[in-house]
């Protein structure tokens, strides 16, 4: 278990989870081929916000629109319930790397601009950031220490799981 309370980890993990969602949903919207034509209006709006964020280089007003999207908030909350403390810690470390001032509040915080930009170029960036995050993870986790390779594999698997989950969410939004 991590040495931080789960409520702190859940709050800090939300922006990273949303940043992964923005990347995945924007890609799905751009591809457009496999999307059902009868998506709910709220799901269509979320796709449009994600595409706009990508195209606008993550303007603050678009991040604010994302922050007020109830569909994304609801799904993120549900997804957080499925993650254990170690997964929450991995996502929290990503958030804290880009925005250390995420506080516990009733409102889900939006992803920081730097985090959104990070996931746009994810694979190369993830390897570069891995050493820093691995050290922080090992300092906060009460489990056995992980190598950078193990850490990168665990984080990469978590991100794929999240991307897959958001893809399924979109298909279920009819």
trRosetta pair geometry for C-beta under 8 A, 3 or more apart (Angstrom, degrees):
i j d omega theta_ij theta_ji phi_ij phi_ji
1 85 5.3 23 -140 85 72 159
1 86 8.0 -111 -116 -55 33 79
1 141 7.9 -179 105 -152 21 65
1 142 5.5 5 63 38 61 122
1 143 7.9 127 10 -43 27 85
2 9 6.3 107 68 -73 152 142
2 85 5.0 -150 10 160 99 112
2 86 7.0 162 -41 -88 99 48
2 88 7.4 -112 6 81 146 98
2 89 4.5 167 -78 -76 143 132
2 140 5.5 7 -152 144 94 99
2 141 5.6 -50 -99 -102 68 59
2 142 7.0 -179 -104 0 16 86
3 140 5.6 -132 32 -166 97 64
3 141 7.7 -150 -10 -94 83 13
3 142 6.2 116 -56 -47 84 100
4 8 4.9 -98 166 77 111 130
4 9 5.6 129 100 -52 116 95
4 89 7.3 139 43 -103 116 96
4 92 7.7 -137 76 121 153 167
4 140 6.5 -11 -13 -167 105 119
5 8 4.9 93 66 4 83 103
5 9 7.3 -158 97 -3 44 88
6 9 5.4 -57 -147 41 39 112
6 10 6.0 43 154 -26 71 103
6 85 5.9 -87 -101 -102 94 98
6 88 6.8 62 -147 83 73 167
7 10 5.6 -47 -142 32 32 113
7 11 6.6 31 158 -17 62 104
7 104 6.2 40 140 -122 103 133
8 11 6.1 -57 -152 36 29 108
8 12 6.3 17 156 -8 65 113
8 92 7.6 60 129 -133 77 148
8 104 6.3 -72 -101 -62 60 114
9 12 5.9 -64 -144 46 29 105
9 13 5.8 31 158 -26 68 112
9 85 6.4 82 73 -147 170 71
9 88 3.8 76 147 139 120 120
9 89 5.8 -47 -133 -71 128 57
9 91 8.0 96 178 66 84 92
9 92 4.9 -89 -143 -47 68 146
10 13 5.8 -56 -141 34 26 111
10 14 7.0 43 156 -40 59 95
10 80 5.4 82 -146 180 95 136
10 88 6.0 -40 -74 -143 52 134
11 14 6.1 -41 -163 4 31 116
11 102 6.3 168 133 148 95 107
11 103 7.3 -53 149 123 145 26
11 104 4.8 -139 -41 -103 166 63
11 105 7.3 112 -143 25 132 59
11 109 7.2 66 178 6 84 110
12 15 7.3 -51 -173 25 41 100
12 16 7.8 27 144 -2 65 109
12 88 7.9 95 69 171 89 86
12 91 7.4 148 114 110 77 81
12 92 3.7 58 105 -133 121 93
12 95 4.9 -179 176 72 78 141
12 96 6.1 2 -164 -49 130 95
12 102 4.9 127 -110 94 72 139
13 16 5.8 -67 -161 45 49 109
13 17 5.8 50 147 -25 80 110
13 80 6.4 134 92 -120 125 106
13 83 7.1 -157 161 90 160 155
13 87 7.8 65 -135 125 145 73
13 88 4.6 -88 -51 -149 149 70
13 91 3.7 65 -140 96 88 124
13 92 4.9 -51 -64 -58 72 74
13 95 6.7 -145 -98 -11 22 135
14 17 5.6 -59 -144 38 30 113
14 18 6.2 27 159 -17 67 107
14 76 5.7 75 -143 158 86 133
14 80 6.8 -26 -83 -73 78 136
14 95 7.7 51 57 -86 53 153
14 108 5.0 -134 173 -157 152 99
14 109 6.2 122 87 48 120 76
15 18 5.6 -56 -146 39 32 110
15 19 6.3 36 154 -24 66 104
15 95 4.6 108 66 -121 111 117
15 99 6.9 -38 106 52 169 132
15 102 6.4 -125 -3 -102 133 141
15 109 5.4 -36 -61 97 109 99
15 110 6.5 61 -116 127 96 27
15 111 4.1 136 -171 -101 84 58
15 112 6.3 43 175 -5 145 72
15 115 6.2 84 142 71 108 165
16 19 5.5 -50 -147 32 33 114
16 20 6.6 35 153 -18 64 100
16 91 4.0 -177 78 -169 138 85
16 92 7.2 -122 4 -64 136 22
16 94 4.2 94 -114 83 136 121
16 95 4.6 -105 -38 -52 99 89
16 111 7.0 122 -72 -117 24 106
16 115 6.4 -110 -99 -168 63 138
17 20 5.9 -52 -154 34 31 110
17 21 6.5 34 147 -20 63 107
17 76 5.3 127 111 -142 128 100
17 79 6.2 161 -167 96 138 132
17 80 6.8 -93 -43 -71 169 88
17 91 5.9 20 -49 -159 81 147
17 162 6.4 -140 -137 -146 74 137
18 21 5.2 -52 -149 36 37 117
18 22 6.4 43 152 -25 68 99
18 66 7.0 121 172 158 126 120
18 72 6.2 70 -127 165 100 123
18 76 5.8 -16 -69 -95 85 143
18 108 7.8 129 -49 151 137 120
18 110 6.9 -111 104 -153 157 49
18 111 4.7 -153 87 -38 106 109
19 22 5.7 -44 -148 28 33 113
19 23 6.7 33 153 -16 62 103
19 94 7.8 -139 54 135 140 126
19 111 3.9 141 -63 -139 92 157
19 115 4.6 -97 -87 135 159 105
19 116 5.2 -137 -132 -86 99 57
19 118 7.4 24 166 61 144 98
19 119 5.1 155 151 -8 101 143
20 23 5.9 -57 -155 37 33 111
20 24 6.2 24 154 -13 68 111
20 119 6.2 -155 -91 -128 48 150
20 159 5.9 -154 -122 -145 132 81
20 162 4.7 30 124 118 153 135
20 163 6.2 -109 171 -68 106 73
20 166 7.1 179 120 -16 90 143
21 24 5.9 -61 -142 43 30 106
21 25 5.7 19 165 -11 69 114
21 50 7.5 -109 131 -101 75 129
21 72 6.3 142 121 -142 154 107
21 75 7.7 126 -119 97 148 124
21 76 7.1 -88 -27 -80 151 98
21 162 7.5 -92 -60 160 70 105
21 166 4.8 175 -122 -111 78 148
22 25 6.3 -59 -135 44 21 103
22 26 6.0 24 162 -20 61 112
22 50 4.9 -176 -148 -130 63 92
22 53 5.6 -53 -164 83 126 151
22 54 7.4 167 159 -54 97 89
22 66 6.8 -7 -89 -131 120 148
22 111 6.9 -116 -4 32 136 147
22 116 6.0 -24 80 -130 153 100
22 119 7.2 114 71 82 97 141
23 26 6.1 -61 -148 36 22 110
23 27 6.6 20 156 -17 60 108
23 54 7.9 112 -112 -86 49 114
23 116 7.9 177 -54 -153 89 64
23 119 4.3 -111 -52 139 142 120
23 120 6.6 -154 -108 -80 105 47
23 122 7.1 57 -152 -41 163 130
23 163 7.6 -55 91 -106 102 104
24 27 5.9 -58 -153 35 30 110
24 28 6.4 27 153 -16 66 107
24 162 7.6 -158 -26 120 148 81
24 163 4.4 176 -95 -139 134 79
24 166 4.6 110 91 80 142 135
24 167 6.3 -102 169 -53 122 81
25 28 5.5 -51 -144 38 35 112
25 29 6.1 36 155 -20 66 106
25 46 6.5 -63 178 135 156 98
25 47 5.8 -134 168 -108 105 63
25 50 4.2 -173 96 -49 108 177
25 166 6.0 -93 -54 157 89 125
25 170 6.4 156 -117 -72 91 135
26 29 5.7 -54 -145 38 30 111
26 30 6.3 30 155 -20 64 107
26 47 7.9 148 -92 -159 40 61
26 50 4.1 -141 -64 146 79 101
26 51 5.3 149 -133 -83 82 48
26 53 6.9 -105 -78 65 133 97
26 54 4.4 116 -162 -31 152 139
27 30 5.8 -55 -146 36 30 110
27 31 6.3 26 156 -15 65 106
28 31 5.9 -56 -146 39 30 107
28 32 7.7 111 152 -61 52 36
28 34 7.6 -78 -154 66 89 98
28 35 6.5 110 160 -72 97 109
28 47 7.3 -93 90 -124 99 108
28 167 6.3 166 -80 -115 139 82
28 170 6.0 119 125 71 162 171
29 32 6.3 25 179 -72 36 79
29 35 7.3 42 -106 -59 47 153
29 47 4.2 147 -90 -172 128 104
29 48 7.5 176 -148 -68 154 35
29 50 6.2 146 4 80 140 113
29 51 4.9 -102 103 -59 143 113
30 51 6.7 149 -60 -114 80 103
30 54 7.9 -65 -51 79 126 159
31 34 6.9 0 118 19 118 90
31 35 7.9 137 88 -25 84 100
32 35 5.6 -60 -152 15 45 120
35 39 6.8 -27 171 -43 105 127
35 47 7.9 55 -133 -110 153 158
35 170 7.1 -59 -124 147 95 119
35 171 8.0 -136 -131 -93 54 67
36 39 5.7 134 82 -55 92 75
36 171 6.6 108 -13 -142 113 60
36 174 5.2 -36 103 -84 155 125
38 174 5.1 58 99 -152 93 105
39 43 4.4 -114 177 87 110 123
39 44 5.0 136 99 -56 120 85
39 47 7.5 31 133 -8 166 136
39 170 7.5 -24 -119 -176 126 77
39 173 5.5 27 -150 105 88 99
39 174 5.9 -77 -104 -96 39 65
40 43 4.7 91 58 6 83 103
40 44 7.1 -150 93 -5 43 86
40 173 5.2 -102 23 166 104 85
40 174 6.5 175 -30 -136 78 17
41 44 5.5 -55 -147 38 34 113
41 45 6.2 38 154 -23 67 104
42 45 5.6 -51 -148 33 31 113
42 46 6.6 34 151 -20 63 103
42 70 7.4 -59 -153 70 131 92
42 71 4.5 148 153 -58 114 133
42 173 7.4 -121 82 -168 88 120
43 46 5.6 -50 -150 33 34 113
43 47 6.6 37 151 -19 64 102
43 71 6.4 -171 -80 -167 54 160
43 170 6.3 133 -165 -140 120 67
43 173 3.5 123 -82 141 149 142
43 174 7.8 -53 28 -68 157 40
44 47 5.7 -53 -152 35 34 113
44 48 6.4 34 151 -20 65 106
45 48 5.6 -55 -150 36 33 113
45 49 6.4 36 151 -21 66 103
45 69 7.3 -177 115 -127 106 109
45 71 7.6 135 70 12 102 138
46 49 5.6 -51 -148 33 32 112
46 50 6.4 32 153 -18 65 105
46 69 5.7 110 -102 -171 88 143
46 71 5.1 -96 -55 79 135 133
46 72 5.8 152 -131 -49 123 98
47 50 5.8 -56 -150 37 31 111
47 51 6.3 29 154 -16 66 106
47 170 7.4 85 -74 -134 108 123
48 51 5.8 -54 -146 38 31 110
48 52 6.2 32 155 -19 65 108
49 52 5.7 -57 -146 38 29 112
49 53 6.3 35 154 -24 64 104
49 62 6.8 156 -163 -168 76 86
49 65 5.2 -154 -130 119 117 117
49 66 5.4 151 158 -81 130 76
49 69 6.2 -131 30 -68 169 142
50 53 5.7 -50 -149 31 30 115
50 54 6.7 28 154 -16 62 104
50 66 7.7 91 -76 -103 59 115
51 54 5.9 -57 -154 36 32 110
51 55 6.2 20 156 -11 68 112
52 55 5.8 -62 -142 44 30 105
52 56 5.7 17 164 -12 69 117
52 62 5.3 -156 119 -131 106 129
52 65 7.7 4 81 67 138 149
53 56 6.2 -65 -135 43 21 101
53 58 5.6 32 -173 -99 83 61
53 59 7.8 -138 -126 33 55 68
53 62 4.8 172 -91 141 69 129
53 63 6.9 94 -121 -73 112 60
53 66 6.4 29 -69 -50 138 133
53 116 6.6 -97 166 -168 122 143
54 58 7.9 23 -91 -56 25 74
54 120 7.0 148 -131 -110 86 113
56 59 4.4 -62 146 -4 126 105
56 62 5.2 141 60 -18 148 153
57 117 7.9 27 -167 -96 71 103
58 62 6.7 -134 -149 74 34 120
58 63 6.2 46 -174 -57 80 107
58 113 4.8 138 134 -143 130 85
58 116 4.7 142 -109 96 141 139
58 117 6.1 -101 7 -57 151 84
59 62 4.7 87 64 8 85 105
59 63 7.1 -152 96 -7 43 86
60 63 5.5 -54 -148 36 35 113
60 64 6.4 40 152 -22 66 103
60 113 7.4 -49 -83 -69 68 126
61 64 5.5 -48 -150 33 35 117
61 65 6.8 42 149 -22 63 98
62 65 5.5 -43 -151 29 39 115
62 66 6.7 41 148 -18 63 101
63 66 5.5 -52 -154 35 36 114
63 67 6.4 42 147 -26 65 103
63 110 5.1 113 168 151 92 146
63 111 7.2 -120 -144 66 106 70
63 113 6.4 -78 -66 -77 151 80
63 116 7.3 -127 -99 -25 109 154
64 67 5.4 -49 -147 30 35 116
64 68 6.7 20 157 -9 64 106
64 110 7.0 -91 -92 -45 33 163
65 68 6.2 -68 -154 42 30 101
65 69 6.9 47 147 -47 63 99
66 69 5.6 -41 -155 1 38 121
66 72 6.7 -20 -170 48 76 164
66 110 5.7 104 91 -136 100 114
66 111 7.5 -39 116 26 142 91
67 107 8.0 42 174 162 102 112
67 108 7.5 -172 -155 92 71 81
67 109 7.4 -40 -129 -175 109 33
67 110 3.6 -66 -80 -62 103 115
69 72 4.3 49 100 19 116 111
69 73 6.5 166 93 -14 60 87
70 73 5.3 -55 -143 40 36 115
70 74 6.0 37 160 -21 69 106
71 74 6.0 -57 -149 36 25 109
71 75 6.4 16 158 -11 62 109
71 173 7.5 49 -163 -127 133 133
72 75 6.0 -59 -143 42 30 105
72 76 5.9 32 158 -22 66 110
73 76 5.8 -58 -145 37 25 111
73 77 6.4 28 156 -21 63 106
73 108 5.0 170 -129 28 98 146
74 77 5.8 -53 -150 32 29 112
74 78 6.6 25 154 -13 63 107
75 78 5.6 -56 -150 40 35 111
75 79 6.1 35 153 -21 68 107
75 166 7.5 96 143 -114 140 74
75 169 5.3 62 -144 -148 142 149
76 79 5.6 -55 -144 37 31 111
76 80 6.3 38 154 -26 64 103
76 108 6.5 111 86 -156 140 156
77 80 5.8 -52 -150 29 29 114
77 81 7.1 37 150 -26 60 99
77 108 7.5 -110 -61 -74 92 138
78 81 5.8 -48 -161 21 36 116
78 82 7.4 28 148 -15 62 103
79 82 5.9 -60 -163 31 41 111
79 83 7.0 36 147 -23 69 107
79 162 7.1 75 -178 -130 140 84
79 165 6.0 113 -119 138 118 148
80 83 5.8 -59 -153 28 40 112
80 88 7.3 65 -154 -100 87 105
83 87 4.0 -120 -165 91 103 130
83 88 5.4 131 122 -55 120 79
83 91 7.5 -3 177 1 163 136
84 87 5.3 96 53 12 66 100
84 88 7.1 -124 106 -4 34 94
85 88 5.4 -56 -145 40 34 115
85 89 6.2 39 154 -24 67 103
86 89 5.6 -49 -148 32 32 113
86 90 6.7 37 151 -21 62 100
86 141 6.8 49 -118 -122 88 124
86 143 7.1 18 -101 -13 124 143
87 90 5.6 -48 -151 31 35 114
87 91 6.6 27 154 -11 65 105
87 158 5.5 168 -135 -128 96 130
88 91 6.0 -59 -149 42 32 106
88 92 6.0 35 152 -23 67 110
89 92 5.5 -54 -141 37 30 114
89 93 6.3 36 158 -24 64 102
89 137 6.4 111 135 -130 116 85
89 140 6.2 -179 -155 107 127 128
89 141 6.4 126 131 -77 167 95
90 93 6.0 -55 -155 30 27 111
90 94 7.0 27 149 -17 60 103
90 133 7.7 61 -147 168 66 125
90 137 6.8 19 -94 -106 66 128
90 154 6.9 -141 -94 123 147 104
90 155 5.4 -174 -165 -104 128 85
90 158 5.7 107 96 44 153 170
91 94 5.6 -51 -156 32 37 114
91 95 6.6 36 149 -17 67 103
91 158 7.4 -133 -54 146 91 138
92 95 5.6 -54 -150 37 36 111
92 96 6.0 30 156 -16 70 109
93 96 5.8 -55 -139 42 30 108
93 97 6.3 42 157 -32 62 101
93 133 4.9 111 139 -146 132 96
93 136 5.3 147 -135 99 122 130
93 137 6.0 -51 -56 -68 162 84
93 140 7.8 -168 -76 31 112 146
94 97 5.9 -51 -154 22 28 115
94 98 7.3 2 158 2 59 106
94 115 6.6 95 149 -133 93 112
94 118 7.8 -173 -169 102 101 153
94 133 7.0 12 -72 -114 62 139
95 98 6.5 -81 -164 46 31 94
95 99 6.1 -52 173 56 73 92
95 102 5.7 -2 148 -15 126 155
95 111 7.6 -114 -115 -131 91 73
95 112 7.3 124 -155 7 69 109
95 115 6.4 0 -114 -93 52 152
96 99 7.0 -90 -121 74 26 49
96 100 5.2 52 -161 -107 75 63
96 102 7.0 -103 -84 24 68 115
97 115 7.9 120 73 -89 89 93
97 129 6.7 62 -178 -159 165 125
97 132 7.0 101 -119 115 124 129
97 133 6.7 -50 -61 -81 138 97
98 112 4.6 -178 128 75 112 135
98 114 4.0 -171 -151 88 113 114
98 115 4.2 -170 54 -55 164 86
98 118 6.7 -118 -72 -18 138 137
99 102 5.8 84 113 -42 103 93
99 112 3.7 168 -39 -50 130 145
99 114 7.2 161 -43 45 86 111
99 115 6.9 -65 -2 -25 106 119
102 109 5.4 -146 -135 41 95 165
103 109 7.9 117 44 -58 58 135
105 109 7.2 92 46 -53 116 92
111 115 4.8 -118 179 85 101 124
111 116 5.3 119 113 -56 123 90
112 115 4.7 92 62 5 82 105
112 116 7.2 -150 96 -5 43 86
113 116 5.7 -56 -152 36 34 112
113 117 6.3 31 153 -17 67 106
114 117 5.6 -55 -147 39 32 111
114 118 6.2 43 150 -30 64 103
115 118 5.3 -45 -148 27 33 119
115 119 6.9 26 157 -13 63 101
116 119 6.3 -59 -154 36 30 103
116 120 6.9 41 147 -30 62 102
117 120 5.5 -47 -156 20 38 120
117 121 7.4 -3 160 14 66 99
118 121 7.1 -88 -165 53 29 79
118 122 6.8 67 143 -98 66 64
118 125 5.3 -171 -160 142 77 156
118 129 7.6 26 -154 -36 128 155
119 122 4.9 12 -148 -74 47 107
121 124 6.1 -41 155 50 96 103
121 125 5.3 98 100 -23 89 119
122 125 5.8 -83 -144 49 24 107
122 126 5.5 27 171 -32 72 111
122 159 7.5 163 -175 175 144 156
123 126 5.8 -50 -142 26 24 113
123 127 7.1 21 160 -14 58 102
124 127 6.2 -58 -158 33 32 108
124 128 6.7 27 151 -15 66 109
125 128 5.7 -61 -151 39 35 111
125 129 5.9 22 158 -11 71 114
126 129 6.0 -63 -141 45 27 104
126 130 6.3 53 153 -54 62 96
126 152 6.9 114 142 -142 101 93
126 155 6.9 -177 -166 113 116 127
126 156 6.9 103 152 -82 152 88
126 159 7.9 -84 -110 -12 147 162
127 130 5.5 -32 -151 -5 30 124
127 152 6.6 34 -108 -128 63 138
128 131 7.8 -57 172 16 34 98
129 132 5.7 -63 -167 43 58 110
129 133 5.7 44 145 -15 87 114
130 133 6.0 -66 -142 45 28 104
130 134 5.7 32 161 -27 68 111
130 148 5.4 94 134 -167 112 97
130 151 6.0 141 -170 100 95 112
130 152 4.6 -6 -130 -80 143 100
130 155 7.3 -162 -115 37 91 147
131 134 5.8 -53 -141 33 24 113
131 135 6.7 24 159 -17 60 104
131 148 5.6 -13 -93 -115 64 133
132 135 6.2 -60 -158 33 27 108
132 136 6.6 20 151 -12 63 110
133 136 5.6 -58 -148 41 36 111
133 137 6.0 40 153 -24 69 105
133 151 6.9 167 100 161 94 133
133 155 7.3 58 113 -77 144 155
134 137 5.6 -51 -144 35 30 113
134 138 6.3 28 157 -17 64 106
134 146 6.3 -118 -153 90 98 100
134 147 7.6 -18 -167 146 143 26
134 148 4.8 -114 -22 -105 172 67
134 151 3.9 -175 -105 26 103 174
134 152 7.7 -39 -67 -41 121 72
135 138 5.9 -57 -148 38 28 109
135 139 6.4 28 154 -19 63 108
136 139 5.7 -57 -150 36 32 112
136 140 6.3 12 159 -6 67 112
137 140 6.2 -71 -146 46 27 98
137 141 5.5 13 166 -13 70 120
137 146 6.7 -23 105 40 126 122
137 151 6.2 153 51 -129 150 124
138 141 6.2 -53 -119 42 24 103
138 145 4.7 38 -140 -133 120 85
138 146 6.3 -144 -78 34 98 74
141 146 8.0 27 61 -4 152 106
143 146 7.7 31 101 -39 113 96
146 150 4.3 -131 -167 91 97 120
146 151 4.6 123 119 -61 128 85
146 154 7.1 -53 -152 3 157 141
147 150 4.6 96 51 9 79 101
147 151 6.8 -141 93 -6 41 89
148 151 5.5 -54 -144 39 32 115
148 152 6.1 34 157 -21 66 105
149 152 5.9 -53 -146 35 28 110
149 153 6.4 28 154 -18 62 107
150 153 5.8 -57 -149 37 30 112
150 154 6.2 29 155 -18 66 108
151 154 5.8 -57 -147 37 29 110
151 155 6.2 23 157 -14 66 110
152 155 5.9 -58 -143 42 28 108
152 156 5.9 30 158 -20 65 110
153 156 5.8 -55 -142 38 26 111
153 157 6.3 27 157 -18 62 107
154 157 5.9 -56 -149 36 27 110
154 158 6.5 28 152 -19 62 107
155 158 5.6 -54 -149 35 33 113
155 159 6.4 31 154 -18 66 105
156 159 5.8 -54 -148 36 31 110
156 160 6.5 32 153 -18 64 105
157 160 5.8 -54 -148 36 32 111
157 161 6.4 36 152 -22 64 105
158 161 5.6 -54 -150 34 32 115
158 162 6.5 30 153 -18 65 105
159 162 5.7 -52 -148 36 33 112
159 163 6.3 35 153 -20 65 105
160 163 5.6 -52 -145 37 32 112
160 164 6.2 34 155 -19 65 106
161 164 5.8 -56 -149 36 28 112
161 165 6.4 30 152 -21 62 108
162 165 5.6 -55 -149 35 31 114
162 166 6.5 27 156 -16 66 103
163 166 6.0 -56 -150 37 30 106
163 167 6.5 34 151 -21 63 105
164 167 5.6 -55 -153 34 32 115
164 168 6.5 30 152 -16 66 104
165 168 5.8 -54 -150 37 33 109
165 169 6.3 40 150 -25 65 104
166 169 5.2 -45 -145 31 37 120
166 170 6.6 40 155 -22 64 100
167 170 5.9 -54 -154 31 31 110
167 171 6.7 26 151 -14 64 106
168 171 5.7 -57 -149 39 35 110
168 172 6.1 28 154 -15 68 111
169 172 5.8 -66 -149 42 28 107
169 173 6.5 39 150 -39 64 105
170 173 5.5 -47 -151 15 34 119
171 174 7.6 -25 168 -22 42 106
